[in-house]
């Protein structure tokens, strides 16, 4: 099965032409940064909360380019006047964001979070709590943390830097974050504001825009074959041969020249992105 070079992440024609010229120069990590940034496209004035190097860079890149209304933080309690380069001290602050106000944004859907996951299944249920049998898990992880509230109250995406069958599993061992099936079963109290947007990995981009709410392959990163994604996923995926694509999956768009300059010369001069994603 092949993947087309049309791109499927919202780039306009002018951007696509410019991006094509730098495609060979962009690393896999830089493609992932742009794919993460695209998750916030169209969000407007909303808090962007990101976890992981490429997702943090993605949020800051989105604010510097196509989504200037995004609110970004210094990783603590300050809203930054402009995105902070990785490893640099925070610059001028736009405001103070104490924890109580942060939680208000979460509970009122004014935040779009991009979390990580130790396990994720075909309906977007995620596990960050424990791996193995409930009675005697093999590994203790973080606990559910804010995953239940995030997935019920505000838009949620995921960044997973190593796509494998250990992460993409038929069924999660513990449901920390709610997927589309569980939210539907729990009724309106859980499903009313449930909004799983996007999953970005080192291999491709996915969403849940299918009739049954299961995961769909949206685009394949340059240099990756669809067969690699299928082999690294522990469940069937939608989008592999849909009539609208003629059986071909779009390629994730690479960075434009302007985006590449911002990533390399402004946001991540030290190249931390390439430590998180190696290809």
N, C-alpha and C positions, 0 to 999 in steps of 0.2 A: 504494500500500500504506500502511496506517495503522498508528499505534502507540497502544496503550492507555495509560491512566493508572494501571494497576494497580501498576506498579513490579515489578522483578524482582530485587532485590538484598538480600532477606532482612529487610526492615523488617516489624515486627509491625503489627497493626491500629491500635493506639493511636498508634504513631509515624507511620503513614501519614496519619491524620487531622490530627495536629499539623503534619506536613510540608506537607500540602496548603495550610494557611493561609499558609505563607511562600513558596510556590513562586514566585509572581510577583516576589518581592523578591530571591530568590537569583540571583546572577550565574552564568554558565556555569562560571566558574572554581570557584565554591563548590560547584556540583553535581559537578564533577570531583573536588574534595577529598573529598567524601563517598563518591563511587564508589571512589576509591583506598582510603579507610579501610575500606570493606567487604571489600577483598581480605584483610585480616587478621582478619576476623570468625571466631571459633572457634579461632584459633591457640593461645591460651593463653600459657604462659611460653616465649616464643621471641624471638630477636632480630629486630627489624624494621629492615631496612636499606633505605633509600629514596634515590632519585636524582631530582632535579627538585623544583621548589617545591611543586607540588600533591601529589606523592607523599609528600614529607617532612611536609607539613601533614596528609595523610591518616593517616600512621602515628601522629603525635602526637595527632590527634583520636581515633583508635581507642582509644589508651591512656587518654585522659581520659574516655571514654564507655563503650563496650560491651566493651572488651578491656583491662582494667586490668593484666593480668599481662604484657603486652608489655614487652620490654626495649628501651629507646631510648637513643641515645648523643648526645653533644654534637657529633657529626660527626668526632670524633677517637677517643681511647682511653679516654674516661670514660663509664660508664653513669650516666645522669642519674636523680635521684630523682623528678623530674617532667618532663614534656615542656618543652623550651625554646622560647620564642617566637622567631620568625625575627629574626635580627639582634641578639638579646640575648645577654649573656654567660651561660655555663652556671651554673646554681645548684648546690645540694648534689648531690654525687655518691653513687651507690649502690655503685660499685665501679670497679676499673681493668680495662680490657679490652685488654691488649697484643695485638699483631698475631698472635702465635702462638695465643692463645686464640680470637681472632676466626676464624682459619682452622680451628681445631678445630670451632667451631660450624658453619662452612660444610660441612666434610667429614662431619660427623655429622648433618646435616639439622636443626640447631637454629636455623636462620635462614631467614626468608622475605624474599627480596630483591625489590624492584621497580626494575627497570633501565629505561634508555632504549634505543632502537634507531634506527639510521639507515635500516635496511630490515627488514621482517618479511614472511614469506610465509604461505601459508594453513595450514601445519603448525607455525608458530611458530618456524621457524629465523630467527635474527636476525643482522644484520651491523652491527658497529661498527668494522670494520677498513679497508675500502677500497671505493670505488665505481667500477665499470667493469671492463674485461677484466683478468683475473688478470695477464697478461703486461705490461700497461701501464695501470694504473688511472688514472682521471681525477682521483680525489681520494684522498689518504691520510687515514685517520681515526685512531682511538685505538689500533688493534690489538685482538687478541681479549681482552686484559685478563683479568678473572676470569670471563668469560661461559661458557667450557666447564665449569669446575668448578661454577659456580653452577647451571647447568641440569642437570648430572648428579647433584649431591649434595643440593641443598636446594630447597624450594618457590620457584618463580620466577614473578613477574608482570612486566608491562611498563606503563609510563606513557609515552604518546606524545602530546604537546600539540598537534601539527598533523597531523591525519589527511589523507593525500593519496596519490595513486597513486605518488608518488616514494618513499614510505615503505612502503606496502602493495603489494608487488610479487609477480609470479607466481613468481619465483625470486630468492633473494638472491645477490649477486655473490660474497660470502664468507660461509661459515657460521661465525660466531663463537659464537653460542649455539645449542644443539641443539634442534630441533623434534621433534615426536612421530614423524615418519617416520624421521628419521635415528637417533633413539634406539632405535626398534624394529629397524632394520636392523643396528645394532651389537650387539644382543643384551643379555642380562641385565646385563652389567657397566655398560652405559650406561642401560638402561631401568628397572632395579630401583627406583631412587629418583628417576627423572625425573618431575617434577610441575609442569607448566605450569598455573598457576591462572587468571590473568585478564589481559586487556589492556584498559586504560582509555585512551580518547582524548578529544579535545575534542568528539567527536560521539556516542560511545556506549561500551558495555561489551561485551566479547567473552570467550569461553572456548573450550575444545577438547573439550568433552564430546559428541563425535559418534562414530559407529561407526568412522570412519576416522581420527579424531584431528585433523580439520581444523577451522578456525576457525568459530565460531558466533556470531551476533549475539544477545546476551542482552537488551540494553535500549538504547533510544534516548534521548538526553538531551532534556529539555523544550526546545522551540523548534527541534528538528532533525527533518527528515523522513527516512524510510528511504531514499528515492531519493537523498538527499545522500550517505548512507553508501555506497550501491552505486556511485555515480559516483566516489567518492573512493577506492575499493578496487580494486586491480588483479587480483582473482581472485574467483571465486564464493564466497558465504558461505552457511553453513547458518543455519537459524533464521528465514528470511524469510517462510515461509508454512507452518509446521509445524502439523499437526492440533491439537496441544495448545493452541495459541494462537488457533485459529480464523482463522489467516492474519494475525493482528495481533501486533506486537512490543510488549512492555511498555515503559513509560517508566522511565528511571532515577529513583529516588526523590530528591526534593530534600532539603535539610537540614531537620532539625527546628529549632524555635526555639532550643533549648538548643545545638545544634550550630552554628547560625549565630552565636550570641553568642560561643561559644568561638573560632570562626574569626576573627571581626572584632575582638573586644575582648581576646583573650588571645594567640592564636597568631600572628596576622598583622595587627597594627594598621596597618602601613605599606601594606598592600594589594599585596604583591608577587605574589600569586596572579593578579591581574588583568593583570599585565604578561606572564605566561606564557601565559594563555588570554584572548583577547579575542573577545567575541561581541556 
